[in-house]
Amino acid sequence: MKKPASRLDRKWQWHRRALQQIRDELLRERDEHASAIRSALDRGGEDDVDRANDKCERDTLLAEIQLEDAELAEVEAALRRIRDGTYGICELTGQPISPARLRAIPWTRLSRRGAMRVAQGVLR
């Protein structure tokens, strides 16, 4: 049973849609990369140069899939925060994240101030 949309839910409606679109795009890209890896494996190289090129292509695609998986995890976590009512609150400072930052990086966990602290190694 789906819970009724609350006022908070409506506040984050644009962000939820943006995150869902990003998630869908990441899933499409990951599927395309996985398909390209399978194609490279099926192709098989005729000589050492072909095999080396295929290996390089597979390694690059695997790295892209890993990056997409990490981004996907962040997007899914942001969608959970929207559902849990903690979206838009910095996980480090507990302060609200600016609307401009959330528009630019809808999956962000940190305010600008929190991100600066992390970059400086100050985790208080």
C-alpha positions as CSV (number, residue, x, y, z in Angstrom):
1,M,0.0,0.0,0.0
2,K,1.4,3.3,-1.1
3,K,1.5,6.1,1.5
4,P,-0.3,9.3,0.5
5,A,1.9,12.2,-0.7
6,S,2.8,14.5,2.1
7,R,3.7,18.2,2.0
8,L,7.3,17.1,2.2
9,D,6.9,14.7,-0.7
10,R,5.6,17.5,-2.9
11,K,8.5,19.7,-1.9
12,W,10.9,17.2,-3.4
13,Q,8.8,16.2,-6.4
14,W,11.2,17.7,-9.0
15,H,14.1,16.1,-7.2
16,R,12.4,12.7,-7.1
17,R,11.7,12.9,-10.9
18,A,15.2,14.0,-11.7
19,L,16.7,11.2,-9.6
20,Q,14.5,8.6,-11.2
21,Q,15.5,9.9,-14.7
22,I,19.2,9.7,-13.7
23,R,18.7,6.2,-12.3
24,D,17.0,5.1,-15.6
25,E,19.8,6.6,-17.7
26,L,22.5,4.9,-15.5
27,L,20.7,1.6,-15.8
28,R,20.5,1.9,-19.6
29,E,24.2,2.9,-19.9
30,R,25.1,-0.1,-17.7
31,D,23.1,-2.5,-19.9
32,E,24.7,-1.0,-23.0
33,H,28.2,-1.5,-21.5
34,A,27.5,-5.0,-20.4
35,S,26.2,-5.8,-23.9
36,A,29.4,-4.3,-25.4
37,I,31.5,-6.5,-23.1
38,R,29.6,-9.6,-24.2
39,S,30.1,-8.6,-27.9
40,A,33.8,-8.2,-27.3
41,L,34.0,-11.6,-25.7
42,D,32.1,-13.2,-28.5
43,R,34.2,-11.5,-31.2
44,G,37.4,-13.1,-30.0
45,G,40.7,-11.8,-31.4
46,E,42.5,-13.2,-34.4
47,D,45.9,-12.3,-33.1
48,D,47.7,-10.9,-30.0
49,V,47.0,-7.3,-31.1
50,D,43.2,-8.0,-31.5
51,R,43.1,-9.7,-28.1
52,A,45.0,-6.9,-26.4
53,N,42.6,-4.3,-27.9
54,D,39.6,-6.4,-26.8
55,K,41.0,-6.7,-23.3
56,C,41.6,-2.9,-23.1
57,E,38.0,-2.3,-24.3
58,R,36.6,-4.7,-21.8
59,D,38.7,-3.2,-19.0
60,T,37.4,0.3,-19.9
61,L,33.8,-0.9,-20.1
62,L,34.2,-2.6,-16.7
63,A,35.5,0.6,-15.2
64,E,32.6,2.5,-16.6
65,I,30.2,-0.1,-15.2
66,Q,31.8,0.3,-11.7
67,L,31.4,4.0,-11.9
68,E,27.8,3.7,-13.0
69,D,27.1,1.3,-10.1
70,A,28.6,3.8,-7.6
71,E,26.5,6.6,-9.0
72,L,23.5,4.4,-9.0
73,A,24.0,3.6,-5.4
74,E,24.1,7.3,-4.6
75,V,20.9,8.0,-6.6
76,E,19.1,5.1,-4.9
77,A,20.3,6.4,-1.5
78,A,18.9,9.9,-2.3
79,L,15.6,8.4,-3.3
80,R,15.5,6.5,0.0
81,R,16.2,9.8,1.8
82,I,13.3,11.4,0.1
83,R,11.0,8.5,1.2
84,D,12.5,8.7,4.8
85,G,12.1,12.4,5.1
86,T,15.8,13.1,5.5
87,Y,16.5,14.4,1.9
88,G,18.0,17.9,1.8
89,I,19.7,17.7,5.2
90,C,23.5,17.5,5.3
91,E,24.7,14.2,6.8
92,L,27.7,15.9,8.3
93,T,26.4,19.3,9.6
94,G,22.7,18.5,10.0
95,Q,21.9,21.8,8.3
96,P,19.7,22.1,5.2
97,I,21.4,21.7,1.8
98,S,20.8,24.8,-0.4
99,P,18.2,24.4,-3.2
100,A,20.7,25.4,-5.8
101,R,23.1,22.6,-4.7
102,L,20.3,20.1,-4.7
103,R,19.3,21.2,-8.2
104,A,22.9,20.8,-9.4
105,I,23.6,17.5,-7.6
106,P,20.3,16.0,-6.6
107,W,21.9,13.0,-5.0
108,T,24.2,15.0,-2.8
109,R,24.4,14.0,0.9
110,L,26.4,17.1,1.9
111,S,25.9,20.8,2.0
112,R,28.6,23.0,0.5
113,R,30.0,23.5,4.0
114,G,29.9,19.8,4.7
115,A,31.6,19.0,1.4
116,M,34.4,21.5,2.1
117,R,35.0,19.9,5.5
118,V,35.3,16.5,3.9
119,A,37.7,17.9,1.3
120,Q,39.8,19.5,4.1
121,G,39.7,16.3,6.1
122,V,37.7,17.9,8.9
123,L,35.0,15.5,9.8
124,R,33.4,17.4,12.8
